[in-house]
Amino acid sequence: MSSSDDDEKKSGAEKILDMLRQAGVSTENLDEKKHAFWDTQPMPHGQQSDLPEGPIVPNKNPDEIRSEPYNMPTGFEWSTLDIMDPVQREELYTLLANNYVEDDDALFRFDYSKEFLEWALTPPGYSTELLLGVRATSSKKLIAFISAVPANVKVQSTSRLDVVEINFLCVHKKLRAKRLAPVLIKEITRRVNQTGVFQAVYTAGVVLPVPVASARYYHRSLNPKKLVRVGFSRLNPRMTMARMQKLYKVPDTPKHDLIPMTEEHVDGVHKLLSAYLESKFLLHVNFSKEDVAHWLLPRTGVVDSYVLVDEQDKTKVTDMVSFYHLPSTILGKDDTLYAAYSYYNVATTMSLLDLMRDALILANSTGTDVFNALNLMENDTYLEELKFGKGDGNLQYYVYNWSCPSMKASDVGIVLL
Ligand SMILES: CC(C)(COP(=O)(O)OP(=O)(O)OC[C@H]1O[C@@H](n2cnc3c(N)ncnc32)[C@H](O)[C@@H]1OP(=O)(O)O)[C@@H](O)C(=O)NCCC(=O)NCCS
């Protein structure tokens, strides 16, 4: 039997699983696992795999969108969060610092700083209505959260699509497995729909129906001694600590004249980054100049961006490199692991490898213990040479209510925080 006959006999579900596997997406658990909530959502499920590229459920008119919030279980209430209010920002910080993402071995938990949360949740066009918390009715304690911030993306052949980026879904540890997360997701969807937006981009470590792409984290040791001490890395039996430190040592100063990005580079960075993303990737943000200023102007301890400018025309940015700072609490040790994450990088006068070598030096000079990068965009071109090690976690990318072919990690040009 020819392979095309084989294909014809396959169900829609099998075809989509094949597509995902070919694109390198992990389909573990997807074959048989039932998702009481996600199976009800407009995501590319098996039987819909022949849908044309576009929305799975058509956009709704305002009068078709439920006007009342979804019910919270007795004892809990919805509460939007004003992230610019220091008290409320602290409340969100505390919820996440104690309850947000941990690694599989429960050694580390993300410790997004308050300044980081302000950055992540206030891009141009953000709305407090979409920074959605849940409080205990009696104590008013914040016990759950989910956020949506606006973006415009290109996805496959659709060059402009208004979406939200969903992030910071968190339920207090004492309230887990009570089906609160689906209510949070439904309520944020309702609120986003009320703004006339019907698609969302989000990432998760877990495999849900159905990822559009799957990426992998890679880690570059900068402070191997600490990484071994806290259990992040292991000392290979044939390796000594002295040799390991030598192996990962980086120079004190970068090779190129990279300077911190300022307001006057916003136009140049916008031009360089937009052209790069547009020419290379199937899923990327269409940044406005205001977005570039928000997401890339340096904020101490939050995001660092450096540019190389043309010698004749100082307004022209030829290369850029950026990374954000997301420390993790080392659980049970009253200590912090300082991690920088590769963000948006464009090289035109040098190789990306050369540029990223300088990124490691710059990150190291701010006290970073480990530099992390996903294998998306063109990152594969430097990971091995710059001594990144493969992590054990995948990061799945999802586009809510959108049917389109799955893609390789190297087709993805979005980094979500
Ligand atoms: C993620 C989290 C909010 C889920 O809450 P929970 O109490 O464990 O689970 P609930 O009983 O409320 O809901 C379970 C449903 O949520 C889904 N779910 C779990 N994690 C999810 C995620 N990251 N994104 C979307 N849905 C998720 C489950 O698949 C399940 O739906 P299903 O039956 O259709 O498969 C909670 O575990 C948490 O706060 N974890 C730490 C922070 C975290 O990992 N956040 C997600 C970052 S991507």
The ligand as a MOL file (V3000), in Angstrom:
LIG
                    3D

  0  0  0     0  0            999 V3000
M  V30 BEGIN CTAB
M  V30 COUNTS 48 50 0 0 0
M  V30 BEGIN ATOM
M  V30 1 C -1.4290 25.4910 36.3610 0
M  V30 2 C -2.4010 25.5070 37.5270 0
M  V30 3 C -3.0470 26.8830 37.6260 0
M  V30 4 C -3.4840 24.4630 37.2730 0
M  V30 5 O -4.3320 24.4270 38.3900 0
M  V30 6 P -4.6980 23.0290 39.1020 0
M  V30 7 O -5.3410 23.3530 40.4060 0
M  V30 8 O -3.4390 22.2140 39.1270 0
M  V30 9 O -5.7220 22.3240 38.1170 0
M  V30 10 P -7.3180 22.5000 38.0370 0
M  V30 11 O -7.9860 21.3710 38.7500 0
M  V30 12 O -7.7390 23.8490 38.4810 0
M  V30 13 O -7.5630 22.3970 36.4600 0
M  V30 14 C -7.1130 21.3180 35.7120 0
M  V30 15 C -7.1950 21.6950 34.2550 0
M  V30 16 O -6.2740 22.7660 33.9800 0
M  V30 17 C -5.4320 22.3570 32.8940 0
M  V30 18 N -4.1120 22.9480 33.0360 0
M  V30 19 C -3.1230 22.5750 33.8630 0
M  V30 20 N -2.0340 23.3430 33.6580 0
M  V30 21 C -2.3550 24.1920 32.6730 0
M  V30 22 C -1.6400 25.2200 32.0120 0
M  V30 23 N -0.3700 25.5060 32.3170 0
M  V30 24 N -2.2570 25.9200 31.0410 0
M  V30 25 C -3.5300 25.6340 30.7200 0
M  V30 26 N -4.2660 24.6580 31.3100 0
M  V30 27 C -3.6700 23.9600 32.2690 0
M  V30 28 C -5.3740 20.8580 33.0350 0
M  V30 29 O -4.9280 20.2430 31.8360 0
M  V30 30 C -6.8090 20.5260 33.3820 0
M  V30 31 O -7.6400 20.5710 32.2350 0
M  V30 32 P -8.0280 19.1910 31.4630 0
M  V30 33 O -8.8190 18.3750 32.4160 0
M  V30 34 O -8.8040 19.6240 30.2580 0
M  V30 35 O -6.7300 18.5390 31.1020 0
M  V30 36 C -1.6940 25.1570 38.8810 0
M  V30 37 O -1.2390 23.8320 38.8480 0
M  V30 38 C -0.5240 26.0750 39.1820 0
M  V30 39 O -0.7150 27.1950 39.6520 0
M  V30 40 N 0.7070 25.5850 38.9130 0
M  V30 41 C 1.9260 26.3300 39.1390 0
M  V30 42 C 2.0470 27.4360 38.1270 0
M  V30 43 C 1.9750 26.9560 36.6960 0
M  V30 44 O 2.5040 25.9080 36.3490 0
M  V30 45 N 1.3230 27.7770 35.8660 0
M  V30 46 C 1.2000 27.5050 34.4570 0
M  V30 47 C 2.3080 28.1480 33.7510 0
M  V30 48 S 2.2550 27.7510 32.0440 0
M  V30 END ATOM
M  V30 BEGIN BOND
M  V30 1 1 1 2
M  V30 2 1 2 3
M  V30 3 1 2 4
M  V30 4 1 2 36
M  V30 5 1 4 5
M  V30 6 1 5 6
M  V30 7 2 6 7
M  V30 8 1 6 8
M  V30 9 1 6 9
M  V30 10 1 9 10
M  V30 11 2 10 11
M  V30 12 1 10 12
M  V30 13 1 10 13
M  V30 14 1 13 14
M  V30 15 1 14 15
M  V30 16 1 15 16
M  V30 17 1 15 30
M  V30 18 1 16 17
M  V30 19 1 17 18
M  V30 20 1 17 28
M  V30 21 1 18 19
M  V30 22 1 18 27
M  V30 23 2 19 20
M  V30 24 1 20 21
M  V30 25 1 21 22
M  V30 26 2 21 27
M  V30 27 1 22 23
M  V30 28 2 22 24
M  V30 29 1 24 25
M  V30 30 2 25 26
M  V30 31 1 26 27
M  V30 32 1 28 29
M  V30 33 1 28 30
M  V30 34 1 30 31
M  V30 35 1 31 32
M  V30 36 2 32 33
M  V30 37 1 32 34
M  V30 38 1 32 35
M  V30 39 1 36 37
M  V30 40 1 36 38
M  V30 41 2 38 39
M  V30 42 1 38 40
M  V30 43 1 40 41
M  V30 44 1 41 42
M  V30 45 1 42 43
M  V30 46 2 43 44
M  V30 47 1 43 45
M  V30 48 1 45 46
M  V30 49 1 46 47
M  V30 50 1 47 48
M  V30 END BOND
M  V30 END CTAB
M  END
